[in-house]
Amino acid sequence: MRAPRLLAALFLSAALHGPASAAPLLDQRYGPDAAQAADVYLPAVRATGAAPILVIVHGGSWKNGDKAAPEVVQNKLAYWLPKGFVVVSVNTRLLPQARPDAQAEDLGRALAWIRHRAGQWNADPDRLIVMGHSSGAHLLALLAADAAMRQRTGAQAWQASVILDGAGFDLLDVMPRPHAPFYDEAFGNDPAQWAAASPAAQLRGPQPPALFVCSTLRPDPCRRSQHYADQLKAQGGQAELVGVARNHAQINADVGADNDETRAISAFIDARLGR
């Protein structure tokens, strides 16, 4: 697995090492396991003040995916590095090594590590945005909802979450209904395990403001995203939803390209950061 990841990272480094980016810091470990690693991309021009941070959490059904995949980072780096952001793309452990709740804890440890290291990158840990796609969006939502998990992992509050075509917000609703087989692999057949890994079941109090981006090409993503956004607002939080006519993969890969999705996400992020 390491060789393909390294090749992908080197390809991206070559593609992006130009006016907008400095040399990336690849495979930076935030935990003892080799999978607990992040790639850090720095803007080429050092800002006069500390830079905001964009953290990316890839999807992949809780068992696949990688922080250096072009569809995960390429357009996002091309868009946010010239805007002066430090961009951090995170890997967590995956199935079968780690269940989704353990993966969310890895994300919490990664955010704590990013906060600790931010000064070395001329970045501001109090101006941190987290963006997750698919199963990565579930990990982000679970960490945001579970205060005990944040305390265990040292993850402090971040400025806002961007949820890209997320899944599994309410597992107690999803699992008894027809669902993709990989949900069984990820969450088993124990309702107690479903509850432990379900953002809706762990939700207590207001969360960071969240933008949900969902595909209008299938009925479930926007319905479930809207339902969870309503739950966040009922707890005193802020949540917005944007539906786009793109498929599940395109919603991730096209972020950063010239389209309405990117403009909506960028406006949301800038508003949260006061830019």
C-alpha positions in Angstrom: 0.0 0.0 0.0 2.8 2.4 0.8 4.3 2.4 -2.7 1.1 3.5 -4.5 0.5 6.2 -1.8 4.0 7.5 -2.3 3.7 7.6 -6.1 0.4 9.5 -5.8 1.9 12.0 -3.3 5.0 12.5 -5.5 2.7 13.1 -8.6 0.7 15.7 -6.7 3.9 17.3 -5.4 5.3 17.7 -8.9 2.0 19.0 -10.2 1.5 21.5 -7.4 5.0 22.6 -6.6 4.7 25.9 -8.4 3.7 29.5 -7.7 0.8 28.5 -5.4 2.6 25.9 -3.2 5.7 25.2 -1.3 7.2 21.7 -0.9 4.6 19.5 0.9 5.3 17.7 4.1 4.3 14.2 3.3 3.4 11.3 5.6 3.6 13.2 8.8 2.7 10.9 11.7 0.1 11.9 14.3 -0.1 8.5 15.9 1.9 5.3 16.4 0.3 3.4 13.5 1.6 3.9 10.0 -1.9 4.7 8.8 -2.2 7.6 11.3 -0.6 10.1 8.9 -1.2 13.4 7.2 0.1 15.3 4.2 0.6 19.0 4.9 0.5 21.5 1.9 1.8 25.0 2.5 1.1 28.1 0.4 4.2 29.3 -1.4 3.9 32.9 -0.2 4.1 33.3 3.6 1.2 35.3 4.8 1.7 38.4 7.0 -0.6 36.8 9.5 -1.2 33.2 10.4 -2.9 31.2 7.7 -6.3 29.4 8.0 -6.2 25.6 7.9 -8.4 23.4 5.7 -8.4 19.7 6.8 -9.6 17.1 4.3 -10.9 13.6 5.3 -11.3 11.2 2.4 -14.1 8.7 1.9 -14.1 5.1 0.8 -16.8 3.1 2.7 -14.6 3.1 5.9 -12.3 0.6 4.2 -10.7 2.3 1.2 -9.3 5.6 0.0 -6.2 7.6 0.6 -5.2 11.2 1.6 -3.1 11.6 -1.6 -5.6 10.5 -4.2 -6.0 13.1 -6.9 -9.8 13.2 -6.6 -9.3 13.9 -2.9 -6.9 16.8 -3.0 -6.0 18.0 -6.5 -8.7 20.6 -7.2 -8.9 21.6 -3.5 -5.2 22.4 -3.4 -5.3 24.3 -6.6 -8.1 26.4 -5.2 -7.3 27.0 -1.5 -3.5 27.2 -1.6 -3.5 30.4 -3.7 -6.0 31.8 -1.1 -3.3 31.4 1.5 -4.7 28.3 3.3 -2.6 25.5 4.8 -4.2 22.3 3.6 -3.9 19.1 5.6 -5.1 15.8 4.1 -5.6 13.1 6.7 -5.5 9.3 6.7 -7.0 7.2 9.5 -6.9 3.5 10.1 -9.5 1.6 8.1 -11.5 -1.6 8.2 -10.8 -4.3 9.2 -8.1 -2.8 11.5 -10.3 -0.2 13.0 -14.1 0.2 13.3 -15.7 3.6 12.2 -15.8 4.9 15.8 -12.1 4.2 16.2 -11.5 5.9 12.8 -13.3 9.0 14.1 -11.1 8.9 17.2 -8.1 8.9 14.8 -9.5 12.0 13.2 -9.8 13.6 16.6 -6.1 12.8 17.3 -5.2 14.3 14.0 -7.0 17.5 14.7 -5.2 17.8 18.1 -1.9 17.2 16.4 -2.7 19.8 13.7 -3.5 22.3 16.4 -0.2 21.6 18.2 1.8 21.9 15.0 0.1 24.8 13.4 2.6 27.4 14.6 5.4 25.6 12.7 3.4 26.1 9.5 2.6 29.8 10.2 -1.0 28.7 10.6 -3.8 29.7 13.0 -5.3 26.7 14.9 -8.3 28.8 15.8 -9.2 29.2 12.1 -9.6 25.6 11.2 -12.2 24.2 8.7 -12.7 20.4 8.4 -14.1 18.9 5.1 -15.1 15.2 4.8 -16.6 13.2 1.9 -18.8 10.2 2.2 -17.6 7.9 5.0 -15.1 10.7 5.9 -18.1 13.0 6.3 -19.5 10.4 8.7 -16.3 10.4 10.8 -16.4 14.2 10.9 -20.0 14.3 11.9 -19.5 11.7 14.6 -16.5 13.5 16.1 -18.4 16.8 16.1 -21.4 15.1 17.8 -19.5 13.1 20.5 -18.2 15.4 23.2 -16.6 12.5 25.1 -14.7 11.4 22.0 -13.4 14.9 21.5 -12.2 15.0 25.1 -10.5 11.6 24.8 -8.6 12.6 21.7 -7.8 16.2 22.6 -9.8 17.6 19.7 -10.9 21.1 20.4 -13.6 23.0 18.6 -13.1 23.9 15.0 -14.6 26.8 13.0 -16.9 24.8 10.7 -17.5 21.5 9.0 -18.1 20.9 5.3 -20.0 17.6 4.8 -19.8 16.3 1.2 -22.5 13.8 0.3 -22.3 12.3 3.8 -23.6 8.9 4.9 -24.6 7.2 8.1 -25.8 10.2 10.2 -28.6 8.1 11.8 -27.5 4.5 11.8 -30.4 3.4 13.9 -32.6 4.5 11.0 -30.3 3.3 8.2 -29.4 -0.2 9.4 -32.9 -1.7 9.7 -33.7 -0.6 6.2 -32.3 -1.9 2.9 -28.7 -0.6 2.6 -25.4 -1.2 0.9 -23.6 -4.4 2.1 -20.5 -2.4 3.2 -22.6 -0.9 6.0 -22.8 -4.4 7.6 -19.1 -4.8 7.3 -18.6 -1.4 9.0 -21.3 -1.5 11.7 -22.2 -5.1 12.3 -25.6 -6.2 13.5 -25.6 -4.9 17.1 -27.9 -1.9 17.7 -25.6 -0.8 20.5 -22.7 -0.6 18.1 -24.9 1.3 15.6 -25.7 3.9 18.3 -22.1 4.3 19.4 -21.1 5.1 15.8 -24.2 7.2 14.9 -23.8 11.0 15.0 -27.5 11.4 15.6 -27.4 9.2 18.7 -24.4 11.0 20.1 -25.6 14.6 19.4 -25.6 16.8 22.4 -25.7 20.6 22.2 -24.6 22.9 19.4 -21.9 21.8 17.0 -19.6 23.8 14.7 -21.5 25.4 11.9 -22.0 22.9 9.1 -22.6 23.0 5.3 -24.1 19.9 3.8 -23.5 19.4 0.1 -25.6 16.5 -1.3 -26.3 14.9 -4.6 -29.8 15.5 -6.1 -29.3 12.6 -8.5 -30.4 10.1 -5.8 -33.2 10.5 -3.3 -31.5 9.5 0.0 -28.4 11.8 0.3 -30.3 15.1 0.5 -33.1 13.7 2.5 -30.8 12.3 5.1 -28.5 15.4 5.1 -31.5 17.7 5.5 -32.8 15.6 8.4 -29.5 15.7 10.2 -29.1 19.4 9.5 -32.5 20.0 11.1 -31.3 18.0 14.2 -28.2 20.2 14.4 -30.4 23.3 14.3 -32.7 21.9 16.9 -29.7 21.6 19.2 -28.9 25.3 18.7 -26.4 24.9 15.9 -26.1 26.4 12.4 -26.5 24.2 9.3 -27.0 24.9 5.7 -27.7 22.5 2.8 -26.8 22.8 -0.9 -28.0 20.3 -3.4 -26.0 19.8 -6.6 -26.7 17.7 -9.7 -23.5 15.7 -9.5 -22.9 12.1 -8.6 -21.3 10.9 -5.4 -17.7 10.9 -6.7 -18.0 14.2 -8.6 -19.2 16.0 -5.5 -15.8 15.3 -4.0 -13.5 15.6 -7.0 -15.1 18.8 -8.4 -14.6 20.8 -5.2 -12.1 23.5 -6.2 -13.1 23.5 -9.8 -15.0 26.4 -11.4 -18.6 25.6 -10.5 -21.4 26.6 -8.2 -20.6 23.9 -5.7 -17.1 25.4 -5.1 -18.5 28.9 -4.9 -21.0 27.9 -2.3 -18.4 26.1 -0.2 -15.9 29.0 -0.5 -18.5 31.5 0.5 -19.5 29.4 3.5 -15.8 29.0 4.6 -15.0 32.7 4.2 -18.1 33.7 6.2 -17.1 31.4 9.0 -13.6 32.8 9.0 -14.6 36.4 8.6 -12.7 36.8 5.3 
